[in-house]
Amino acid sequence: MQKKKRNLIILILGLLSALGPFSIDLYLPGFPEIARDLNSTTGRVALSLSSYFVGVSLGQMIYGPLLDRFGRRTPLLVGLFIYLFASVYIVYVTSVDSLILARFIQALGGCAGMVAARALVRDLFPVTETAKIFSLLMLVIAVSPIVAPTLGGFATAHWGWHSIFIILAVLVALNILLVYFWLPLGAPPDTTMSLKPKPIMTKFWNVLKTPQFYTYTLTGSFAASGLYAYIAGSPHVFMELYGVSEKQYGWIFGIIAMGLVTASQVNTFMLKKYTSQQIVKVTLLCQVVAGALLFFGTIFQLIEMYSMIVLVFLFLSTQGFAFPNTSALSLAPFEKSAGTASALMGALQLGIGAIITALVSTLSNETPLPMTGIMFLCASVSVIILYWGNRKIKTLERVSTP
């Protein structure tokens, strides 16, 4: 593959993958204004974030089989058009319940990009390069938490929160053009694949029971859920408890996200010397330490705004190592079923994320404890799953070795 074409493909896949994070990060600074405009509370508005995660989780289970059966392009374009129409509809909602429902529909469309992008990485690049490609995608994806909250804060302050969803509509229209004209088709349609419920569930089950898949998918899912806990809790913590403005929150969010960007690119160099398994193990231990400092620092009231920023920066930096390596390890055993495996991985990740964001919103109080406590819990669970799963994999390898 020519270098110029390769870079363009990675850029398009990165933009497709970034659609989900951008849809979340862009409207976070608008929470207080959305709540005032729709006569609600920020905690209630935060449920639109949970509904988005639920929609993404369920939607990926639908798109996985469709991407394998009909090829990558058609289901992807259908999903992007659903996202486009939902974004325009949100501009006209008049109640928080309508917003919650519309965000669910928006997620059902947008998640097509996330599933297709991961499957196309498996289609278009050698398995030995997938961790590196996922790290490069992280460079594009990580622009979202840097640019989106700042842009969202600016848009909310100058044009109102409705403008956020006009921006998202324009962004997805750009994605549609890039996919149609420049993105390769990827794996051909599998016309032998049945779309009846029983064969589909059998295929999902065959993927799920693969030890390498469930170990690294669940490990990555709980590690990422610490990030989702931060996303759900940070508007309340920084704008209401610490009293920063929408613009200041956008800058704080962007600065913290720089750690994730930097780590994802350091990961590409680390892979030249260490395996993905080694990197994941060290990364998650560091995440637990940062989570513990956040949790116990909050309990003993040792944390103020600047120390919160530093510790969250360290905590989220680990995602730059965890995401690309757990994703690559999860998908490595699959070639023909990359769409199904990608969908199941994303569904589990976002399903757990939906529960976590709802939990943070429900437990919200006048302290940062719901956010920091759940971040620490997620990090701890991810390490437990990693060590338990690796023992299972090693046991099976010994049994299968003659």
C-alpha positions as CSV (number, residue, x, y, z in Angstrom):
1,M,0.0,0.0,0.0
2,Q,1.4,3.4,-1.0
3,K,2.2,5.6,2.0
4,K,-0.1,8.5,0.9
5,K,-3.0,6.1,0.4
6,R,-2.2,4.4,3.7
7,N,-2.2,7.7,5.6
8,L,-5.5,8.7,4.0
9,I,-7.1,5.4,5.0
10,I,-5.9,5.8,8.6
11,L,-7.2,9.4,8.7
12,I,-10.7,8.3,7.5
13,L,-10.8,5.4,9.9
14,G,-9.7,7.8,12.7
15,L,-12.5,10.2,11.8
16,L,-15.1,7.4,11.8
17,S,-13.8,6.2,15.2
18,A,-13.7,9.8,16.6
19,L,-17.4,10.4,15.7
20,G,-18.5,8.7,18.9
21,P,-16.1,10.5,21.3
22,F,-16.7,13.8,19.5
23,S,-20.5,13.3,20.0
24,I,-19.9,13.0,23.7
25,D,-17.1,15.6,24.4
26,L,-18.6,18.4,22.3
27,Y,-21.8,18.8,24.3
28,L,-20.4,18.3,27.8
29,P,-19.8,22.1,28.4
30,G,-23.4,22.7,27.4
31,F,-24.9,20.6,30.2
32,P,-25.8,23.6,32.5
33,E,-27.4,25.6,29.6
34,I,-29.2,22.5,28.3
35,A,-30.6,21.9,31.8
36,R,-31.8,25.5,32.1
37,D,-33.3,25.6,28.6
38,L,-35.1,22.3,29.1
39,N,-36.2,23.1,32.7
40,S,-34.2,20.2,34.1
41,T,-31.0,19.4,36.0
42,T,-27.5,18.6,34.9
43,G,-27.9,15.1,36.5
44,R,-31.0,14.5,34.3
45,V,-29.2,15.9,31.2
46,A,-26.3,13.5,32.0
47,L,-28.8,10.6,31.4
48,S,-28.7,11.6,27.7
49,L,-25.0,10.5,27.9
50,S,-26.1,7.1,29.3
51,S,-28.7,6.7,26.6
52,Y,-26.0,7.4,24.0
53,F,-23.8,4.7,25.5
54,V,-26.8,2.2,25.5
55,G,-27.5,3.0,21.9
56,V,-23.9,2.6,20.8
57,S,-23.7,-0.7,22.7
58,L,-26.9,-2.2,21.2
59,G,-26.2,-0.8,17.8
60,Q,-22.8,-2.4,17.5
61,M,-24.5,-5.8,18.0
62,I,-26.7,-5.1,15.0
63,Y,-24.0,-3.7,12.7
64,G,-21.4,-6.5,13.4
65,P,-23.4,-9.2,11.5
66,L,-24.5,-6.7,8.8
67,L,-20.9,-5.6,8.1
68,D,-19.9,-9.3,7.7
69,R,-22.9,-10.2,5.5
70,F,-23.2,-7.2,3.2
71,G,-19.7,-5.8,3.3
72,R,-18.4,-2.8,5.1
73,R,-19.7,0.2,3.0
74,T,-23.5,-0.2,2.8
75,P,-24.3,-0.7,6.5
76,L,-21.7,2.0,7.3
77,L,-23.4,4.6,5.1
78,V,-26.9,3.7,6.4
79,G,-25.7,4.2,10.0
80,L,-24.1,7.6,9.2
81,F,-27.3,8.9,7.5
82,I,-29.3,7.8,10.6
83,Y,-26.8,9.8,12.7
84,L,-27.2,12.8,10.4
85,F,-31.0,12.9,10.7
86,A,-30.9,12.4,14.5
87,S,-28.5,15.3,14.9
88,V,-30.8,17.7,13.0
89,Y,-33.8,16.5,15.0
90,I,-32.0,17.2,18.3
91,V,-31.8,20.9,17.4
92,Y,-35.6,21.1,17.7
93,V,-36.2,19.1,20.9
94,T,-38.1,20.9,23.7
95,S,-37.8,18.4,26.6
96,V,-35.0,16.5,28.3
97,D,-36.9,13.2,27.6
98,S,-36.9,14.0,23.9
99,L,-33.1,14.7,24.1
100,I,-32.5,11.4,25.8
101,L,-34.4,9.5,23.2
102,A,-32.9,11.4,20.3
103,R,-29.4,10.8,21.6
104,F,-30.2,7.0,21.7
105,I,-31.2,7.1,18.0
106,Q,-28.1,9.2,17.2
107,A,-25.9,6.6,18.8
108,L,-27.6,3.7,16.9
109,G,-26.4,5.4,13.7
110,G,-23.0,6.7,14.8
111,C,-21.8,3.4,16.2
112,A,-21.6,2.0,12.6
113,G,-18.5,4.1,12.1
114,M,-16.8,2.7,15.2
115,V,-17.5,-1.0,14.3
116,A,-16.6,-0.6,10.7
117,A,-13.4,1.2,11.5
118,R,-12.1,-1.5,13.8
119,A,-13.1,-4.3,11.3
120,L,-11.4,-2.4,8.4
121,V,-8.2,-2.2,10.4
122,R,-8.3,-6.0,10.6
123,D,-9.2,-6.2,6.9
124,L,-6.7,-3.8,5.4
125,F,-3.6,-4.2,7.5
126,P,-1.4,-7.2,8.6
127,V,-2.3,-8.6,12.1
128,T,1.3,-7.8,13.2
129,E,0.6,-4.1,12.6
130,T,-2.9,-3.7,14.1
131,A,-1.7,-2.4,17.5
132,K,0.4,0.2,15.7
133,I,-2.5,1.2,13.5
134,F,-4.8,1.5,16.5
135,S,-2.2,3.8,18.1
136,L,-2.3,6.0,15.0
137,L,-6.1,6.0,15.1
138,M,-5.8,7.2,18.7
139,L,-3.9,10.2,17.5
140,V,-7.0,11.2,15.4
141,I,-9.5,10.1,18.1
142,A,-7.6,12.0,20.8
143,V,-8.1,15.3,18.9
144,S,-11.7,15.0,20.1
145,P,-11.2,15.5,23.8
146,I,-8.7,18.3,23.1
147,V,-10.7,20.2,20.5
148,A,-14.4,19.2,21.2
149,P,-14.9,20.6,24.7
150,T,-13.2,23.9,23.8
151,L,-15.2,24.2,20.6
152,G,-18.4,23.1,22.5
153,G,-17.8,25.7,25.2
154,F,-17.2,28.4,22.6
155,A,-20.3,27.4,20.5
156,T,-22.5,27.2,23.6
157,A,-21.3,30.6,24.9
158,H,-21.8,32.4,21.5
159,W,-24.6,30.5,19.6
160,G,-26.3,28.4,22.2
161,W,-26.3,24.7,22.8
162,H,-28.3,23.9,19.7
163,S,-25.3,24.8,17.6
164,I,-23.4,21.8,19.0
165,F,-25.6,19.4,17.1
166,I,-25.4,21.5,13.9
167,I,-21.6,21.0,14.1
168,L,-22.1,17.3,14.5
169,A,-24.4,17.1,11.5
170,V,-21.7,18.9,9.4
171,L,-19.1,16.5,10.7
172,V,-21.0,13.3,9.8
173,A,-21.8,14.7,6.4
174,L,-18.0,15.0,5.8
175,N,-17.6,11.4,7.0
176,I,-20.2,10.3,4.5
177,L,-18.3,11.9,1.6
178,L,-15.0,10.5,2.7
179,V,-16.4,7.0,3.0
180,Y,-18.2,7.0,-0.3
181,F,-15.3,8.4,-2.4
182,W,-12.1,7.4,-0.7
183,L,-12.4,4.5,1.7
184,P,-11.6,1.0,0.4
185,L,-14.4,-1.6,0.5
186,G,-12.5,-4.0,2.9
187,A,-13.5,-7.7,3.2
188,P,-16.1,-8.9,0.6
189,P,-19.6,-9.7,1.6
190,D,-20.1,-13.2,3.1
191,T,-23.2,-14.3,1.3
192,T,-23.2,-17.6,3.1
193,M,-23.8,-15.9,6.5
194,S,-27.3,-16.2,7.8
195,L,-29.0,-13.2,9.5
196,K,-31.4,-15.4,11.4
197,P,-31.2,-14.9,15.2
198,K,-29.9,-18.3,16.1
199,P,-26.9,-18.4,13.7
200,I,-26.0,-14.8,14.7
201,M,-26.1,-15.6,18.4
202,T,-24.0,-18.7,17.8
203,K,-21.4,-16.6,16.0
204,F,-21.4,-14.1,18.8
205,W,-21.1,-16.9,21.4
206,N,-18.1,-18.5,19.5
207,V,-16.3,-15.2,19.6
208,L,-17.2,-14.5,23.2
209,K,-16.0,-17.9,24.5
210,T,-12.5,-17.3,23.0
211,P,-10.3,-16.8,26.1
212,Q,-8.0,-14.2,24.5
213,F,-11.1,-12.2,23.3
214,Y,-13.0,-12.1,26.6
215,T,-9.8,-11.5,28.7
216,Y,-8.6,-8.4,26.8
217,T,-12.1,-7.1,25.8
218,L,-13.3,-7.1,29.4
219,T,-9.9,-5.8,30.7
220,G,-10.1,-2.9,28.1
221,S,-13.8,-2.3,28.8
222,F,-13.3,-1.7,32.5
223,A,-10.2,0.3,32.0
224,A,-12.1,2.5,29.5
225,S,-15.0,2.8,31.9
226,G,-12.8,4.8,34.3
227,L,-12.6,7.3,31.4
228,Y,-16.4,7.3,31.0
229,A,-16.8,7.9,34.7
230,Y,-14.7,11.0,34.4
231,I,-16.6,12.1,31.3
232,A,-19.9,11.7,33.1
233,G,-18.8,13.4,36.4
234,S,-16.4,16.1,35.2
235,P,-19.0,18.7,34.2
236,H,-20.5,18.6,37.7
237,V,-17.2,18.5,39.5
238,F,-15.4,21.3,37.6
239,M,-18.2,23.6,36.6
240,E,-20.5,23.3,39.7
241,L,-18.2,22.2,42.5
242,Y,-15.0,24.1,41.4
243,G,-17.0,26.9,39.7
244,V,-15.1,27.1,36.4
245,S,-16.9,28.5,33.2
246,E,-17.8,26.6,30.1
247,K,-14.7,27.9,28.3
248,Q,-12.4,27.1,31.3
249,Y,-13.9,23.6,31.5
250,G,-13.1,23.1,27.8
251,W,-9.5,24.0,28.3
252,I,-9.2,21.8,31.4
253,F,-10.7,18.9,29.5
254,G,-8.3,19.5,26.6
255,I,-5.2,19.7,28.8
256,I,-6.1,16.4,30.5
257,A,-6.7,14.8,27.1
258,M,-3.1,15.7,26.0
259,G,-1.9,12.9,28.3
260,L,-3.9,10.4,26.3
261,V,-2.6,11.7,23.0
262,T,1.0,11.6,24.1
263,A,0.7,8.1,25.5
264,S,-0.9,6.7,22.4
265,Q,2.1,7.9,20.3
266,V,4.7,6.7,22.8
267,N,2.9,3.3,22.6
268,T,4.0,3.0,18.9
269,F,7.6,3.2,20.0
270,M,7.1,0.9,23.0
271,L,5.8,-1.8,20.7
272,K,9.2,-2.0,18.9
273,K,10.7,-3.3,22.2
274,Y,7.8,-4.8,24.2
275,T,4.8,-6.9,23.5
276,S,1.2,-5.7,23.8
277,Q,0.7,-8.1,26.7
278,Q,3.7,-6.5,28.6
279,I,2.5,-3.0,28.0
280,V,-1.0,-3.7,29.1
281,K,0.1,-5.2,32.4
282,V,2.3,-2.3,33.4
283,T,-0.2,0.3,32.2
284,L,-3.1,-1.0,34.2
285,L,-1.1,-1.2,37.4
286,C,-0.2,2.5,36.9
287,Q,-3.9,3.2,36.4
288,V,-4.8,1.6,39.7
289,V,-2.2,3.7,41.6
290,A,-3.5,6.9,40.0
291,G,-7.1,5.8,40.8
292,A,-6.2,5.0,44.4
293,L,-4.7,8.5,44.9
294,L,-7.8,10.1,43.5
295,F,-10.2,8.0,45.6
296,F,-8.4,8.2,49.0
297,G,-7.4,11.9,48.3
298,T,-11.1,12.7,47.9
299,I,-12.1,10.8,51.0
300,F,-9.6,12.6,53.2
301,Q,-10.2,15.9,51.5
302,L,-6.6,16.3,50.3
303,I,-7.5,17.1,46.7
304,E,-8.3,20.6,45.3
305,M,-8.8,21.5,41.6
306,Y,-5.2,21.5,40.4
307,S,-4.3,18.3,42.1
308,M,-7.5,16.8,40.7
309,I,-6.4,17.8,37.2
310,V,-2.9,16.3,37.6
311,L,-4.1,13.0,38.9
312,V,-6.9,12.7,36.3
313,F,-4.2,13.5,33.7
314,L,-2.1,10.6,34.9
315,F,-5.1,8.3,35.1
316,L,-6.3,9.0,31.6
317,S,-2.8,8.8,30.1
318,T,-2.9,5.1,30.7
319,Q,-5.7,4.8,28.1
320,G,-3.3,5.8,25.4
321,F,-1.5,2.5,26.1
322,A,-4.5,0.3,27.1
323,F,-6.9,1.0,24.3
324,P,-4.8,0.1,21.2
325,N,-3.2,-2.9,22.8
326,T,-6.3,-4.5,24.3
327,S,-8.1,-3.9,21.0
328,A,-5.4,-5.5,18.9
329,L,-5.2,-8.5,21.3
330,S,-9.0,-8.9,21.3
331,L,-9.3,-9.0,17.5
332,A,-6.1,-10.9,16.7
333,P,-7.7,-14.5,16.7
334,F,-10.3,-13.5,14.1
335,E,-10.1,-13.0,10.4
336,K,-13.4,-13.8,8.7
337,S,-15.4,-12.7,11.8
338,A,-13.7,-9.4,12.4
339,G,-17.0,-7.4,12.1
340,T,-18.8,-9.6,14.6
341,A,-15.8,-9.6,17.0
342,S,-15.4,-5.8,16.6
343,A,-19.1,-5.3,17.3
344,L,-19.1,-7.5,20.4
345,M,-16.0,-5.8,21.7
346,G,-17.6,-2.4,21.3
347,A,-20.9,-3.5,22.7
348,L,-19.3,-4.8,25.9
349,Q,-17.2,-1.7,26.3
350,L,-20.0,0.8,25.8
351,G,-22.5,-1.4,27.6
352,I,-20.3,-1.3,30.7
353,G,-19.7,2.4,30.0
354,A,-23.4,3.1,30.0
355,I,-23.8,1.4,33.4
356,I,-20.9,3.4,34.8
357,T,-22.1,6.8,33.5
358,A,-25.6,6.1,34.9
359,L,-24.1,5.2,38.2
360,V,-22.0,8.3,38.4
361,S,-25.1,10.4,37.5
362,T,-27.3,8.6,40.1
363,L,-24.8,8.9,42.9
364,S,-23.9,12.6,42.1
365,N,-23.6,14.7,45.3
366,E,-21.7,17.8,46.4
367,T,-18.3,16.0,46.3
368,P,-16.1,14.5,43.6
369,L,-16.4,11.1,45.4
370,P,-18.8,9.4,43.0
371,M,-16.5,10.2,40.0
372,T,-13.2,9.3,41.7
373,G,-14.5,6.3,43.6
374,I,-15.9,4.7,40.4
375,M,-12.7,5.5,38.5
376,F,-10.7,3.6,41.1
377,L,-13.2,0.7,41.1
378,C,-13.0,0.3,37.3
379,A,-9.2,0.3,37.3
380,S,-9.1,-2.3,40.0
381,V,-11.6,-4.6,38.3
382,S,-9.6,-4.4,35.0
383,V,-6.4,-5.6,36.7
384,I,-8.3,-8.5,38.4
385,I,-9.8,-9.6,35.0
386,L,-6.4,-9.3,33.3
387,Y,-4.6,-11.6,35.8
388,W,-7.5,-14.1,36.0
389,G,-7.8,-14.2,32.2
390,N,-4.1,-14.7,31.6
391,R,-4.0,-17.6,34.0
392,K,-6.9,-19.1,32.0
393,I,-5.1,-18.6,28.7
394,K,-1.9,-20.2,30.0
395,T,-3.7,-23.2,31.4
396,L,-5.4,-23.8,28.0
397,E,-2.1,-23.4,26.2
398,R,-0.5,-26.1,28.5
399,V,-3.4,-28.4,27.9
400,S,-3.3,-28.0,24.1
401,T,0.5,-28.4,23.9
402,P,1.4,-32.1,23.1
